């Protein structure tokens, strides 16, 4: 019984790192959500202006609406990937505890889940970087 408790204690200690990883993923999701909100607000502003002016939108407005749609898709998929990564990290922690409780060797499964979580996070960060690149490159924002 004592060795079983010490094994669970060890698993709790090992679960601290994934807990910090979950906090980091949560922060990323917050950043992504904020960017998505700004994109949606900008699209609504352009659509309201179009309704007020009536007529056919200019080529510049059509281009910006297209870029906003592209950026929102990138952010959506980044959020999807980050949430998938977070769920996989949760499965890593759960698998560690199940392995300790059931005294079963789940190391390969836990390692595979962790690698999949890292791949999901790589995809999320890559999509985020692509969206930022598009936002900066298009220069739809005016400073003067």
Backbone as a printed PyTorch tensor [residue, N CA C, xyz], in Angstrom:
tensor([[[  0.8250,  -1.1890,   0.0000],
         [  0.0000,   0.0000,   0.0000],
         [  0.8690,   1.2520,   0.0000]],

        [[  1.9490,   1.2350,   0.7850],
         [  2.8390,   2.4010,   0.8660],
         [  3.4880,   2.7010,  -0.4770]],

        [[  3.8950,   1.6680,  -1.2110],
         [  4.5180,   1.8930,  -2.5200],
         [  3.5000,   2.4430,  -3.5130]],

        [[  2.2400,   2.0520,  -3.3540],
         [  1.1780,   2.5610,  -4.2280],
         [  0.9790,   4.0620,  -4.0030]],

        [[  0.9940,   4.4920,  -2.7440],
         [  0.8550,   5.9160,  -2.4250],
         [  2.0710,   6.6900,  -2.9190]],

        [[  3.2370,   6.1310,  -2.7810],
         [  4.4360,   6.8320,  -3.2560],
         [  4.4260,   6.9430,  -4.7840]],

        [[  3.8770,   5.9540,  -5.4540],
         [  3.7610,   6.0110,  -6.9190],
         [  2.7980,   7.1220,  -7.3340]],

        [[  1.6780,   7.2460,  -6.6280],
         [  0.7110,   8.3060,  -6.9290],
         [  1.3150,   9.6740,  -6.6160]],

        [[  2.0740,   9.7680,  -5.5480],
         [  2.7530,  11.0230,  -5.2060],
         [  3.7260,  11.4170,  -6.3070]],

        [[  4.4400,  10.4550,  -6.8380],
         [  5.3780,  10.7110,  -7.9370],
         [  4.6330,  11.2040,  -9.1730]],

        [[  3.4800,  10.6190,  -9.4630],
         [  2.6850,  11.0360, -10.6150],
         [  2.1830,  12.4710, -10.4140]],

        [[  1.7870,  12.8000,  -9.1950],
         [  1.3440,  14.1740,  -8.9080],
         [  2.4960,  15.1480,  -9.1600]],

        [[  3.6880,  14.7970,  -8.7290],
         [  4.8450,  15.6570,  -8.9620],
         [  5.1240,  15.8070, -10.4540]],

        [[  4.9820,  14.7350, -11.2040],
         [  5.2190,  14.7860, -12.6470],
         [  4.1170,  15.5360, -13.3890]],

        [[  2.9650,  15.6870, -12.7760],
         [  1.8530,  16.3800, -13.4120],
         [  1.9550,  17.8950, -13.3200]],

        [[  2.9170,  18.3890, -12.5720],
         [  3.0720,  19.8350, -12.4250],
         [  3.4790,  20.4640, -13.7600]],

        [[  4.4080,  19.8520, -14.4740],
         [  4.8520,  20.4070, -15.7600],
         [  3.6990,  20.4900, -16.7660]],

        [[  2.8900,  19.4340, -16.9440],
         [  1.7410,  19.5740, -17.8410],
         [  0.7400,  20.6260, -17.3710]],

        [[  0.6430,  20.8370, -16.0700],
         [ -0.2680,  21.8780, -15.5710],
         [  0.2070,  23.2530, -16.0230]],

        [[  1.5060,  23.4980, -15.9660],
         [  2.0460,  24.7670, -16.4660],
         [  1.8480,  24.8810, -17.9700]],

        [[  1.9800,  23.7800, -18.6650],
         [  1.7420,  23.7700, -20.1050],
         [  0.2950,  24.1430, -20.4130]],

        [[ -0.6420,  23.6470, -19.6120],
         [ -2.0560,  24.0050, -19.8000],
         [ -2.2920,  25.4980, -19.5780]],

        [[ -1.5930,  26.0820, -18.6170],
         [ -1.7120,  27.5240, -18.3930],
         [ -1.2040,  28.2890, -19.6140]],

        [[ -0.0920,  27.8510, -20.1720],
         [  0.4560,  28.5010, -21.3610],
         [ -0.4960,  28.3700, -22.5460]],

        [[ -1.0820,  27.2130, -22.7140],
         [ -2.0390,  27.0060, -23.8060],
         [ -3.2610,  27.8900, -23.5910]],

        [[ -3.7230,  27.9980, -22.3530],
         [ -4.8530,  28.8760, -22.0630],
         [ -4.5480,  30.3270, -22.4070]],

        [[ -3.3300,  30.7600, -22.1270],
         [ -2.9240,  32.1210, -22.4740],
         [ -2.9140,  32.3120, -23.9880]],

        [[ -2.4070,  31.3190, -24.7100],
         [ -2.4210,  31.3900, -26.1710],
         [ -3.8510,  31.4950, -26.6940]],

        [[ -4.7460,  30.6990, -26.1470],
         [ -6.1420,  30.7350, -26.5910],
         [ -6.7590,  32.1120, -26.3090]],

        [[ -6.4120,  32.7170, -25.1930],
         [ -6.8930,  34.0640, -24.8790],
         [ -6.3930,  35.0720, -25.9150]],

        [[ -5.1230,  34.9930, -26.2600],
         [ -4.5480,  35.8860, -27.2720],
         [ -5.2530,  35.6850, -28.6130]],

        [[ -5.4440,  34.4380, -28.9910],
         [ -6.0960,  34.1390, -30.2670],
         [ -7.5370,  34.6460, -30.2830]],

        [[ -8.2380,  34.4760, -29.1750],
         [ -9.6230,  34.9500, -29.0930],
         [ -9.6930,  36.4650, -29.2170]],

        [[ -8.7560,  37.1470, -28.6070],
         [ -8.7120,  38.6050, -28.7010],
         [ -8.4820,  39.0420, -30.1430]],

        [[ -7.5760,  38.3780, -30.8270],
         [ -7.3230,  38.7180, -32.2310],
         [ -8.5630,  38.4390, -33.0810]],

        [[ -9.2260,  37.3350, -32.8090],
         [-10.4430,  37.0130, -33.5580],
         [-11.5160,  38.0660, -33.3170]],

        [[-11.6540,  38.5320, -32.0860],
         [-12.6250,  39.5850, -31.7760],
         [-12.3250,  40.8580, -32.5560]],

        [[-11.0620,  41.2250, -32.6530],
         [-10.6870,  42.4260, -33.4050],
         [-10.9900,  42.2670, -34.8900]],

        [[-10.7550,  41.0990, -35.4240],
         [-11.0470,  40.8470, -36.8350],
         [-12.5510,  40.9590, -37.0870]],

        [[-13.3290,  40.3550, -36.2060],
         [-14.7920,  40.4030, -36.3450],
         [-15.2910,  41.8400, -36.2260]],

        [[-14.7420,  42.5970, -35.2840],
         [-15.1400,  44.0010, -35.1290],
         [-14.8190,  44.8130, -36.3770]],

        [[-13.6480,  44.5910, -36.9430],
         [-13.2570,  45.3150, -38.1600],
         [-14.1790,  44.9480, -39.3210]],

        [[-14.5090,  43.6680, -39.4510],
         [-15.4110,  43.2400, -40.5220],
         [-16.7940,  43.8720, -40.3570]],

        [[-17.2850,  43.9130, -39.1300],
         [-18.5890,  44.5470, -38.8770],
         [-18.5610,  46.0340, -39.2130]],

        [[-17.4680,  46.7020, -38.8680],
         [-17.3310,  48.1190, -39.1720],
         [-17.3790,  48.3530, -40.6800]],

        [[-16.6380,  47.5520, -41.4260],
         [-16.6450,  47.6930, -42.8870],
         [-18.0290,  47.3970, -43.4630]],

        [[-18.6850,  46.3810, -42.9570],
         [-20.0200,  46.0410, -43.4580],
         [-21.0340,  47.1260, -43.1260]],

        [[-20.9350,  47.7310, -41.9470],
         [-21.8260,  48.8380, -41.5860],
         [-21.6040,  50.0360, -42.5000]],

        [[-20.3440,  50.3480, -42.7820],
         [-20.0390,  51.4520, -43.7000],
         [-20.6100,  51.1840, -45.0900]],

        [[-20.5140,  49.9350, -45.5260],
         [-21.0510,  49.5820, -46.8410],
         [-22.5600,  49.7640, -46.8800]],

        [[-23.2340,  49.3540, -45.8140],
         [-24.6890,  49.5120, -45.7670],
         [-25.0880,  50.9890, -45.7820]],

        [[-24.3330,  51.8100, -45.0550],
         [-24.6300,  53.2420, -45.0100],
         [-24.4310,  53.9000, -46.3690]],

        [[-23.3540,  53.5090, -47.0550],
         [-23.0350,  54.1210, -48.3380],
         [-23.8900,  53.5660, -49.4680]],

        [[-24.3270,  52.3530, -49.3120],
         [-25.0890,  51.7020, -50.3800],
         [-24.1820,  51.4480, -51.5830]],

        [[-24.7340,  50.8580, -52.6070],
         [-23.9550,  50.6240, -53.8150],
         [-22.9780,  49.4730, -53.6710]],

        [[-22.1140,  49.3840, -54.6800],
         [-21.1270,  48.3030, -54.7690],
         [-19.8710,  48.6740, -53.9830]],

        [[-19.3320,  47.7390, -53.1870],
         [-18.1120,  48.0400, -52.4400],
         [-16.9240,  48.2250, -53.3890]],

        [[-15.9860,  49.0590, -52.9840],
         [-14.7900,  49.2930, -53.7930],
         [-13.9000,  48.0470, -53.7750]],

        [[-12.9670,  48.0260, -54.6950],
         [-12.0330,  46.8940, -54.7730],
         [-11.1980,  46.8010, -53.5020]],

        [[-10.8560,  47.9610, -52.9280],
         [-10.0610,  47.9680, -51.7030],
         [-10.8350,  47.3550, -50.5340]],

        [[-12.1200,  47.6730, -50.4330],
         [-12.9460,  47.1280, -49.3540],
         [-13.1350,  45.6250, -49.5580]],

        [[-13.3710,  45.2060, -50.7880],
         [-13.5060,  43.7680, -51.0760],
         [-12.2280,  43.0270, -50.7000]],

        [[-11.0850,  43.6390, -51.0440],
         [ -9.7990,  43.0170, -50.7280],
         [ -9.6320,  42.8860, -49.2140]],

        [[ -9.9530,  43.9540, -48.4790],
         [ -9.8020,  43.9000, -47.0250],
         [-10.7470,  42.8790, -46.3970]],

        [[-11.9700,  42.8080, -46.8870],
         [-12.9150,  41.8030, -46.3620],
         [-12.4050,  40.3880, -46.6300]],

        [[-11.7980,  40.1830, -47.7810],
         [-11.2150,  38.8770, -48.0920],
         [-10.0670,  38.5320, -47.1650]],

        [[ -9.2160,  39.5250, -46.9030],
         [ -8.0960,  39.3050, -45.9860],
         [ -8.5810,  39.0460, -44.5710]],

        [[ -9.6210,  39.7580, -44.1580],
         [-10.1830,  39.5220, -42.8210],
         [-10.7560,  38.1150, -42.7180]],

        [[-11.3850,  37.6400, -43.7900],
         [-11.9120,  36.2730, -43.7850],
         [-10.7690,  35.2600, -43.6860]],

        [[ -9.6960,  35.5150, -44.4220],
         [ -8.5360,  34.6240, -44.3720],
         [ -7.9170,  34.6190, -42.9780]],

        [[ -7.7640,  35.7970, -42.4030],
         [ -7.1830,  35.8930, -41.0620],
         [ -8.0680,  35.2060, -40.0220]],

        [[ -9.3810,  35.3930, -40.1260],
         [-10.2700,  34.7580, -39.1350],
         [-10.2280,  33.2420, -39.2620]],

        [[-10.0910,  32.7260, -40.4800],
         [ -9.9580,  31.2690, -40.6540],
         [ -8.6740,  30.7550, -40.0090]],

        [[ -7.5810,  31.4790, -40.2040],
         [ -6.3180,  31.0660, -39.5900],
         [ -6.4300,  31.0500, -38.0650]],

        [[ -7.0400,  32.0800, -37.5050],
         [ -7.2000,  32.1420, -36.0480],
         [ -8.1110,  31.0210, -35.5560]],

        [[ -9.1920,  30.7750, -36.2980],
         [-10.1070,  29.6940, -35.9010],
         [ -9.3540,  28.3570, -35.8370]],

        [[ -8.5770,  28.0590, -36.8720],
         [ -7.8520,  26.7880, -36.8780],
         [ -6.7430,  26.7640, -35.8280]],

        [[ -6.1550,  27.9150, -35.5330],
         [ -5.1620,  27.9730, -34.4570],
         [ -5.8170,  27.6780, -33.1110]],

        [[ -7.0010,  28.2390, -32.8900],
         [ -7.7310,  27.9590, -31.6480],
         [ -8.0860,  26.4720, -31.5790]],

        [[ -8.5720,  25.9350, -32.6710],
         [ -8.9060,  24.5050, -32.7210],
         [ -7.6910,  23.6490, -32.3890]],

        [[ -6.5600,  23.9930, -32.9510],
         [ -5.3390,  23.2250, -32.7000],
         [ -4.8740,  23.3810, -31.2510]],

        [[ -4.9620,  24.5960, -30.7040],
         [ -4.5480,  24.8110, -29.3120],
         [ -5.4530,  24.0540, -28.3470]],

        [[ -6.7480,  24.0730, -28.6060],
         [ -7.6790,  23.3340, -27.7430],
         [ -7.4140,  21.8340, -27.8490]],

        [[ -7.1390,  21.3590, -29.0540],
         [ -6.7910,  19.9420, -29.2320],
         [ -5.5350,  19.6070, -28.4280]],

        [[ -4.5400,  20.4880, -28.4830],
         [ -3.3200,  20.2820, -27.7010],
         [ -3.6110,  20.2370, -26.2120]],

        [[ -4.4840,  21.1380, -25.7500],
         [ -4.8380,  21.1540, -24.3210],
         [ -5.5350,  19.8600, -23.9160]],

        [[ -6.4410,  19.3960, -24.7540],
         [ -7.1290,  18.1330, -24.4460],
         [ -6.1500,  16.9670, -24.4190]],

        [[ -5.1860,  16.9630, -25.3180],
         [ -4.1850,  15.8990, -25.3230],
         [ -3.3150,  15.9520, -24.0640]],

        [[ -2.9810,  17.1540, -23.6110],
         [ -2.2140,  17.2760, -22.3610],
         [ -3.0340,  16.7310, -21.1950]],

        [[ -4.3300,  17.0140, -21.1950],
         [ -5.2010,  16.4560, -20.1420],
         [ -5.1830,  14.9300, -20.1820]],

        [[ -5.1880,  14.3730, -21.3770],
         [ -5.1200,  12.9100, -21.5070],
         [ -3.7690,  12.3770, -21.0320]],

        [[ -2.7080,  13.1470, -21.2250],
         [ -1.3860,  12.7530, -20.7180],
         [ -1.4350,  12.6240, -19.1940]],

        [[ -1.9990,  13.6300, -18.5450],
         [ -2.0940,  13.6060, -17.0780],
         [ -2.9920,  12.4500, -16.6330]],

        [[ -4.1450,  12.3150, -17.2850],
         [ -5.0630,  11.2240, -16.9150],
         [ -4.4110,   9.8610, -17.1300]],

        [[ -3.6970,   9.7140, -18.2380],
         [ -3.0100,   8.4460, -18.5090],
         [ -1.9490,   8.1380, -17.4760]],

        [[ -1.2490,   9.1730, -17.0170],
         [ -0.2350,   8.9660, -15.9750],
         [ -0.8660,   8.4600, -14.6830]],

        [[ -1.9920,   9.0750, -14.3060],
         [ -2.6730,   8.6400, -13.0810],
         [ -3.2740,   7.2520, -13.2340]],

        [[ -3.8750,   6.9820, -14.3830],
         [ -4.4430,   5.6480, -14.5910],
         [ -3.3640,   4.5760, -14.5460]],

        [[ -2.2210,   4.8780, -15.1510],
         [ -1.1120,   3.9220, -15.1020],
         [ -0.6620,   3.6440, -13.6850]],

        [[ -0.6260,   4.6960, -12.8580],
         [ -0.2070,   4.5130, -11.4620],
         [ -1.2690,   3.7890, -10.6450]],

        [[ -2.5320,   4.1590, -10.8610],
         [ -3.6090,   3.5380, -10.0920],
         [ -3.8150,   2.0710, -10.4610]],

        [[ -3.7520,   1.7890, -11.7390],
         [ -3.9950,   0.4160, -12.1970],
         [ -2.7150,  -0.3970, -12.2720]],

        [[ -1.5990,   0.2190, -11.8930],
         [ -0.2710,  -0.3950, -12.0030],
         [ -0.0930,  -1.0580, -13.3690]],

        [[ -0.4110,  -0.2730, -14.3880],
         [ -0.2880,  -0.7150, -15.7740],
         [  0.7590,   0.1500, -16.4590]],

        [[  1.4650,  -0.4190, -17.3720],
         [  2.4840,   0.3240, -18.1130],
         [  1.8310,   1.0450, -19.2880]],

        [[  1.6470,   2.3630, -19.1420],
         [  1.0380,   3.1930, -20.1800],
         [  2.0250,   4.2170, -20.7280]],

        [[  3.3080,   3.9760, -20.5380],
         [  4.3340,   4.9500, -20.9140],
         [  4.2900,   5.2640, -22.4030]],

        [[  4.1230,   4.2620, -23.2430],
         [  4.0920,   4.5040, -24.6960],
         [  2.8860,   5.3530, -25.0800]],

        [[  1.7350,   5.0630, -24.4880],
         [  0.5350,   5.8320, -24.7880],
         [  0.7020,   7.2830, -24.3180]],

        [[  1.2290,   7.4710, -23.1110],
         [  1.4220,   8.8190, -22.5710],
         [  2.4230,   9.5890, -23.4350]],

        [[  3.4940,   8.9480, -23.8350],
         [  4.4940,   9.6060, -24.6850],
         [  3.9020,   9.9820, -26.0430]],

        [[  3.1030,   9.0950, -26.6100],
         [  2.4590,   9.3760, -27.8990],
         [  1.5030,  10.5530, -27.7760]],

        [[  0.7120,  10.5720, -26.7150],
         [ -0.2100,  11.6910, -26.4970],
         [  0.5440,  13.0060, -26.3280]],

        [[  1.6740,  12.9610, -25.6370],
         [  2.4610,  14.1800, -25.4360],
         [  3.0430,  14.6750, -26.7580]],

        [[  3.5420,  13.7730, -27.5700],
         [  4.0750,  14.1630, -28.8840],
         [  2.9610,  14.7650, -29.7430]],

        [[  1.7790,  14.1590, -29.7090],
         [  0.6440,  14.7090, -30.4590],
         [  0.2530,  16.0970, -29.9480]],

        [[  0.3300,  16.2870, -28.6460],
         [  0.0420,  17.6070, -28.0690],
         [  1.0540,  18.6360, -28.5630]],

        [[  2.3090,  18.2540, -28.6300],
         [  3.3350,  19.1830, -29.1100],
         [  3.1510,  19.4960, -30.5920]],

        [[  2.7320,  18.5170, -31.3720],
         [  2.4530,  18.7620, -32.7910],
         [  1.2770,  19.7310, -32.9310]],

        [[  0.2480,  19.5230, -32.1290],
         [ -0.9130,  20.4250, -32.1670],
         [ -0.4930,  21.8390, -31.7900]],

        [[  0.3750,  21.9820, -30.8060],
         [  0.8240,  23.3100, -30.4050],
         [  1.7080,  23.9370, -31.4780]],

        [[  2.5270,  23.1530, -32.1370],
         [  3.3410,  23.6630, -33.2410],
         [  2.4450,  24.2140, -34.3430]],

        [[  1.3810,  23.4920, -34.6510],
         [  0.4360,  23.9470, -35.6710],
         [ -0.2410,  25.2460, -35.2230]],

        [[ -0.6790,  25.3080, -33.9710],
         [ -1.3490,  26.5150, -33.4590],
         [ -0.4340,  27.7270, -33.5410]],

        [[  0.8090,  27.5850, -33.0930],
         [  1.7440,  28.7120, -33.1420],
         [  2.0750,  29.0930, -34.5840]],

        [[  2.1860,  28.1110, -35.4660],
         [  2.4670,  28.4060, -36.8800],
         [  1.3220,  29.1780, -37.5210]],

        [[  0.0920,  28.7770, -37.2440],
         [ -1.0620,  29.4880, -37.7760],
         [ -1.1460,  30.9030, -37.2180]],

        [[ -0.8460,  31.0550, -35.9400],
         [ -0.8250,  32.3730, -35.3130],
         [  0.2190,  33.2650, -35.9910]],

        [[  1.4030,  32.7190, -36.2160],
         [  2.4660,  33.4800, -36.8660],
         [  2.0580,  33.8880, -38.2800]],

        [[  1.4130,  32.9950, -39.0080],
         [  0.9450,  33.3080, -40.3630],
         [ -0.0920,  34.4330, -40.3270]],

        [[ -1.0050,  34.3850, -39.3860],
         [ -2.0320,  35.4270, -39.2850],
         [ -1.4060,  36.7740, -38.9650]],

        [[ -0.4330,  36.8080, -38.0680],
         [  0.2560,  38.0500, -37.7340],
         [  0.9890,  38.5820, -38.9600]],

        [[  1.6270,  37.7060, -39.7000],
         [  2.3360,  38.1100, -40.9110],
         [  1.3790,  38.7630, -41.9070]],

        [[  0.2190,  38.1680, -42.1090],
         [ -0.7730,  38.7350, -43.0320],
         [ -1.2550,  40.0930, -42.5230]],

        [[ -1.5070,  40.1900, -41.2210],
         [ -1.9940,  41.4450, -40.6480],
         [ -0.9790,  42.5690, -40.8330]],

        [[  0.2900,  42.2800, -40.6430],
         [  1.3210,  43.3030, -40.7630],
         [  1.6130,  43.6070, -42.2320]],

        [[  1.6360,  42.5950, -43.0530],
         [  1.9660,  42.7680, -44.4680],
         [  0.9240,  43.5830, -45.2120]],

        [[ -0.3380,  43.4150, -44.8890],
         [ -1.4010,  44.0670, -45.6670],
         [ -1.5270,  45.5410, -45.3840]],

        [[ -1.0900,  45.9700, -44.2180],
         [ -1.1030,  47.3900, -43.8490],
         [ -2.4770,  48.0210, -44.0470]],

        [[ -3.5020,  47.3370, -43.6070],
         [ -4.8560,  47.9220, -43.6490],
         [ -5.0340,  48.9170, -42.5240]],

        [[ -4.1370,  48.8570, -41.5380],
         [ -4.1900,  49.8130, -40.4350],
         [ -3.4090,  51.0670, -40.8330]],

        [[ -3.9190,  52.2000, -40.4270],
         [ -3.2940,  53.4750, -40.7800],
         [ -2.8170,  54.1440, -39.4900]],

        [[ -1.5710,  54.6130, -39.5130],
         [ -1.0130,  55.3000, -38.3430],
         [ -1.1690,  56.8030, -38.4450]],

        [[ -1.3920,  57.3240, -39.6260],
         [ -1.4850,  58.7700, -39.7940],
         [ -2.6980,  59.1670, -40.5670]]])
